[in-house]
Amino acid sequence: MAFQSPEFTPDPEPLHQRQSLSPVESTLLIPLAARAHGERLFPGMALNDASAAATLARLQADVSCFLEDTLSVYGVLSRTRLIRELAHDFFVRHPQGWGVNLGCGLSAYFQWLDQGRNHWLDADLPHVMQLRHELLPLLGPRHHQASVDLCAPHWWQALGLPQGAHGRPVLVILEGVLMYFKACEVEAVLREFATHAPPGSELVCDTLSWMAMGAAARHPSVCHTRAQFHWGPRCLADFTRAHPRLHLKAEHPVLEGYHPASDWMCAAFRAVWGVPVYGVVQLALKD
C-alpha cells in the first residue's frame, strides 16, 4: 500500500500497547476500520459488512489514524471485494468445500459466503481468537474457529482440515499475513498447503513487493502498530517454488481505480520489476 516520505513520524504511543495486542496482531484493526467506515470515503466500494462497525464499537479502539490513510482504506475495500468474488466462484465450483481464513483477525467473510452446504473456518493466534470469541459469534454449525500458529509444524493436521485425494477442496485465504513472515516461514506455509490440500484446493493471498521489506515504519497505517514487513516476492515464481504442486492461477490488481497517478505507478512498477507493488495472488494445485 502507500508509503510516506522518510521524514514521516509515526504516533509515539503504539496502538498495540493501548489495545494489549502484539504489533502484528494490532494490524487487524486496519481492515476492521476500513470495513466499518470506508464506505464514507468510497461510497462506490461499500461492502455491506454487517459486523464490522458493531465489532469496532465494542472494541472501543481509536482507528482515526487508519482512516486518514485513504489509499490503504481503498486497498482493503478493493481486496475484500476481490477475495469475496474469488471465494464465491470457488464455492460455485465446490459447493461442499471448505473456506479457511488463516490470520482472520476480526474479519467476517462467512456472512457473505455461506452457500448452505460449505464449511468455514476462521483461525488466528490464540490471543486474537480469544478477542474474536468475545466480539464475533459463530454463524451456525458450519462455521468453525480455532487457534493456529502458522510457524508451527503440522498446522494443517492440527486444524483438522480435509486432506488427501478424496478430501473436499479447501480455499485458503491469507490476508495481511505473509508480508509479516520471514522468507523461510512463507515457504513452509506454502509447502504445508501444497502437501496436504486435496485436489481442487486454492490459496489466495495479498502481497507487497520485496521493496517494502523493512519499511513498515514509513507505511501510514502499519507504522501505528510497530509491525514490520519481512517478506515480499522478487518474482512471481517465489509463490510456486516451495512445492511442485503449486502453480500460479492468477494475479489480481488491488489499487486500480484509486487515482490515475497510482494506476500509472502500479502498472509501471509491475512492468519494470515483474511483481505487483501490491496485489492479490491466486494459487492452485497441479493434480
C-alpha positions as CSV (number, residue, x, y, z in Angstrom):
1,M,0.0,0.0,0.0
2,A,1.1,3.6,0.3
3,F,4.4,4.8,1.9
4,Q,5.2,8.2,3.2
5,S,8.5,10.1,2.9
6,P,11.3,9.3,5.3
7,E,10.6,12.3,7.5
8,F,7.1,10.9,8.3
9,T,6.8,10.5,12.1
10,P,4.5,7.7,13.5
11,D,2.4,8.1,16.6
12,P,4.8,7.9,19.6
13,E,2.3,5.8,21.6
14,P,1.9,2.5,19.7
15,L,-1.7,1.4,19.2
16,H,-0.9,-2.2,20.2
17,Q,0.0,-1.0,23.7
18,R,-3.3,0.7,24.1
19,Q,-5.1,-2.5,22.9
20,S,-2.9,-5.1,24.6
21,L,-2.2,-6.6,21.2
22,S,1.2,-7.5,19.8
23,P,2.5,-5.5,16.8
24,V,1.4,-7.9,14.1
25,E,-1.9,-8.7,16.0
26,S,-2.6,-4.9,16.0
27,T,-2.7,-4.8,12.2
28,L,-6.2,-6.5,12.4
29,L,-7.5,-3.0,13.2
30,I,-6.5,-1.7,9.8
31,P,-9.0,-3.8,7.7
32,L,-11.6,-3.6,10.5
33,A,-11.6,0.2,10.4
34,A,-11.8,0.2,6.6
35,R,-14.7,-2.2,6.5
36,A,-16.5,-0.3,9.2
37,H,-16.1,3.2,7.9
38,G,-14.5,3.0,4.5
39,E,-17.7,3.5,2.5
40,R,-17.9,7.0,3.8
41,L,-14.8,7.8,1.9
42,F,-15.6,5.5,-1.1
43,P,-19.4,5.0,-1.4
44,G,-19.0,3.0,-4.6
45,M,-16.9,0.4,-2.8
46,A,-19.4,-0.3,0.0
47,L,-19.1,-3.9,1.3
48,N,-22.3,-4.0,3.4
49,D,-20.4,-5.6,6.2
50,A,-23.0,-6.3,8.9
51,S,-20.5,-6.8,11.7
52,A,-17.5,-4.5,11.3
53,A,-19.0,-1.3,12.8
54,A,-20.5,-3.1,15.7
55,T,-17.3,-5.0,16.4
56,L,-15.3,-1.9,16.3
57,A,-17.7,-0.1,18.6
58,R,-17.4,-2.9,21.2
59,L,-13.7,-2.9,20.9
60,Q,-13.6,0.8,21.7
61,A,-10.4,1.3,19.6
62,D,-9.5,4.7,18.2
63,V,-8.9,4.0,14.5
64,S,-8.9,7.5,13.2
65,C,-5.2,7.2,12.2
66,F,-6.1,4.4,9.8
67,L,-8.9,6.2,8.2
68,E,-6.6,9.1,7.3
69,D,-4.7,6.7,5.1
70,T,-7.2,6.7,2.3
71,L,-5.1,4.6,-0.1
72,S,-4.9,1.8,2.4
73,V,-8.7,2.1,3.1
74,Y,-9.3,1.8,-0.6
75,G,-7.0,-1.1,-0.8
76,V,-8.8,-3.0,2.0
77,L,-12.2,-2.4,0.4
78,S,-10.9,-3.5,-3.0
79,R,-9.1,-6.6,-1.9
80,T,-12.1,-7.6,0.3
81,R,-14.4,-7.3,-2.7
82,L,-11.9,-9.3,-4.8
83,I,-11.4,-12.1,-2.3
84,R,-15.1,-12.3,-1.7
85,E,-15.6,-12.7,-5.5
86,L,-12.9,-15.4,-5.8
87,A,-14.3,-17.3,-2.9
88,H,-17.8,-17.1,-4.3
89,D,-16.6,-18.6,-7.6
90,F,-14.7,-21.3,-5.7
91,F,-17.9,-22.4,-3.8
92,V,-19.9,-22.4,-7.1
93,R,-17.4,-25.0,-8.3
94,H,-17.2,-26.7,-4.9
95,P,-20.5,-26.2,-3.1
96,Q,-19.5,-28.5,-0.2
97,G,-15.9,-27.3,0.0
98,W,-14.1,-25.6,2.9
99,G,-13.1,-22.0,3.3
100,V,-10.2,-21.3,5.7
101,N,-9.2,-17.8,6.7
102,L,-5.8,-18.1,8.3
103,G,-4.9,-14.9,10.2
104,C,-8.5,-14.0,10.2
105,G,-8.3,-11.2,12.7
106,L,-11.8,-9.8,13.1
107,S,-13.0,-10.2,9.6
108,A,-16.3,-12.0,8.8
109,Y,-16.3,-13.4,5.3
110,F,-18.8,-16.1,6.1
111,Q,-21.5,-13.5,6.3
112,W,-21.2,-13.2,2.6
113,L,-20.1,-16.7,1.6
114,D,-22.5,-19.1,3.4
115,Q,-23.8,-21.1,0.5
116,G,-25.8,-23.6,2.6
117,R,-23.5,-26.6,2.3
118,N,-20.0,-25.3,2.6
119,H,-17.9,-25.0,5.8
120,W,-15.9,-22.1,7.0
121,L,-13.0,-21.9,9.5
122,D,-11.6,-18.7,11.0
123,A,-8.2,-19.2,12.6
124,D,-5.6,-17.0,14.1
125,L,-3.2,-16.8,17.1
126,P,-4.7,-17.6,20.5
127,H,-4.9,-14.0,21.8
128,V,-6.7,-12.9,18.6
129,M,-9.1,-15.8,18.8
130,Q,-9.9,-15.0,22.4
131,L,-10.8,-11.5,21.4
132,R,-12.8,-12.8,18.4
133,H,-14.7,-15.1,20.7
134,E,-15.8,-12.2,22.8
135,L,-16.7,-10.0,19.8
136,L,-18.0,-12.2,17.0
137,P,-20.5,-15.0,17.3
138,L,-20.3,-18.1,15.1
139,L,-22.8,-18.1,12.3
140,G,-24.1,-21.6,12.6
141,P,-23.0,-25.3,12.7
142,R,-20.9,-25.0,9.6
143,H,-18.9,-22.0,10.9
144,H,-15.9,-23.0,12.9
145,Q,-13.0,-21.3,14.7
146,A,-9.6,-22.4,16.0
147,S,-6.3,-21.1,17.2
148,V,-3.3,-21.7,15.0
149,D,0.4,-20.8,14.8
150,L,1.4,-21.0,11.1
151,C,5.0,-21.0,12.1
152,A,4.5,-24.3,14.0
153,P,4.8,-27.6,12.0
154,H,1.8,-29.7,11.0
155,W,-0.7,-26.9,11.4
156,W,-2.9,-28.4,8.6
157,Q,-3.5,-31.6,10.5
158,A,-3.8,-29.7,13.8
159,L,-6.7,-27.7,12.3
160,G,-8.4,-31.0,11.1
161,L,-8.6,-29.7,7.6
162,P,-9.6,-32.1,4.7
163,Q,-6.6,-33.7,3.0
164,G,-5.8,-36.5,0.6
165,A,-7.0,-37.3,-2.8
166,H,-10.7,-37.7,-1.8
167,G,-10.9,-34.8,0.6
168,R,-13.2,-31.8,0.0
169,P,-11.4,-28.9,-1.7
170,V,-10.2,-26.2,0.5
171,L,-9.9,-22.4,-0.2
172,V,-7.2,-20.9,2.0
173,I,-7.2,-17.1,2.5
174,L,-4.1,-15.4,3.8
175,E,-5.0,-11.8,4.0
176,G,-2.5,-9.4,5.6
177,V,-0.3,-12.3,6.7
178,L,2.7,-13.3,4.6
179,M,4.4,-9.9,4.5
180,Y,5.0,-10.2,8.2
181,F,6.7,-13.6,7.9
182,K,10.3,-14.4,7.1
183,A,11.0,-16.0,3.7
184,C,11.6,-19.4,5.2
185,E,8.2,-19.2,7.1
186,V,6.4,-18.2,3.9
187,E,7.9,-21.1,2.0
188,A,6.9,-23.5,4.9
189,V,3.3,-22.3,4.8
190,L,3.0,-22.7,1.1
191,R,4.6,-26.2,1.3
192,E,2.2,-27.2,4.0
193,F,-0.8,-26.2,1.9
194,A,0.6,-27.9,-1.2
195,T,1.5,-31.1,0.7
196,H,-1.9,-31.7,2.3
197,A,-4.6,-29.8,0.5
198,P,-7.0,-32.0,-1.6
199,P,-7.2,-31.7,-5.4
200,G,-9.1,-28.6,-6.5
201,S,-7.9,-26.6,-3.5
202,E,-6.7,-23.0,-3.9
203,L,-4.9,-20.4,-1.9
204,V,-5.5,-16.6,-2.2
205,C,-3.1,-14.1,-0.5
206,D,-2.3,-10.5,-0.8
207,T,1.3,-9.5,-1.4
208,L,3.6,-6.5,-1.1
209,S,6.7,-6.4,-3.3
210,W,10.2,-7.0,-1.8
211,M,10.8,-3.3,-1.8
212,A,8.6,-2.9,1.2
213,M,10.8,-5.2,3.4
214,G,11.9,-3.3,6.5
215,A,9.9,-0.2,5.5
216,A,6.8,-0.6,7.6
217,A,7.7,2.5,9.7
218,R,7.0,4.6,6.6
219,H,3.6,3.0,5.9
220,P,1.0,5.5,7.2
221,S,-1.2,2.7,8.7
222,V,1.2,-0.1,9.8
223,C,3.5,2.4,11.5
224,H,1.0,2.8,14.2
225,T,1.3,-0.9,15.1
226,R,5.1,-1.2,15.1
227,A,4.8,-4.3,13.0
228,Q,7.4,-4.9,10.3
229,F,7.4,-6.2,6.8
230,H,9.8,-9.1,6.4
231,W,8.9,-10.7,3.1
232,G,7.9,-9.8,-0.4
233,P,8.3,-11.6,-3.7
234,R,11.2,-10.7,-6.0
235,C,9.5,-12.6,-8.8
236,L,6.2,-14.5,-9.1
237,A,8.0,-17.8,-9.1
238,D,8.6,-17.2,-5.3
239,F,5.0,-18.3,-4.8
240,T,5.4,-21.7,-6.5
241,R,9.0,-22.8,-5.9
242,A,8.1,-24.3,-2.5
243,H,6.3,-27.4,-4.0
244,P,5.9,-28.9,-7.4
245,R,2.1,-29.0,-7.0
246,L,1.8,-25.2,-6.8
247,H,1.0,-23.1,-9.8
248,L,0.1,-19.5,-10.3
249,K,-3.6,-19.4,-11.4
250,A,-3.9,-15.6,-11.5
251,E,-2.6,-12.3,-10.3
252,H,-5.1,-9.5,-9.5
253,P,-4.5,-5.8,-9.1
254,V,-5.9,-4.2,-5.9
255,L,-5.3,-0.4,-6.1
256,E,-6.7,0.1,-9.6
257,G,-9.2,2.9,-9.7
258,Y,-8.0,4.8,-6.7
259,H,-6.3,7.6,-8.7
260,P,-4.9,7.9,-12.3
261,A,-1.4,8.6,-10.8
262,S,-1.5,5.4,-8.6
263,D,-2.8,3.4,-11.6
264,W,0.2,4.6,-13.7
265,M,2.6,3.9,-10.9
266,C,1.4,0.4,-10.2
267,A,1.4,-0.5,-13.9
268,A,4.9,0.9,-14.3
269,F,6.2,-0.9,-11.2
270,R,4.7,-4.2,-12.5
271,A,6.3,-3.7,-15.9
272,V,9.8,-2.9,-14.6
273,W,10.0,-5.3,-11.6
274,G,7.8,-8.2,-12.7
275,V,5.7,-8.2,-9.4
276,P,2.9,-6.0,-8.2
277,V,3.7,-3.2,-5.8
278,Y,0.6,-4.5,-4.0
279,G,-1.8,-7.2,-5.3
280,V,-3.6,-10.5,-4.7
281,V,-2.2,-13.8,-5.9
282,Q,-4.3,-16.9,-6.6
283,L,-2.6,-20.3,-6.4
284,A,-4.0,-23.6,-7.5
285,L,-2.7,-27.2,-7.3
286,K,-1.4,-29.4,-10.2
287,D,-3.2,-32.7,-9.9
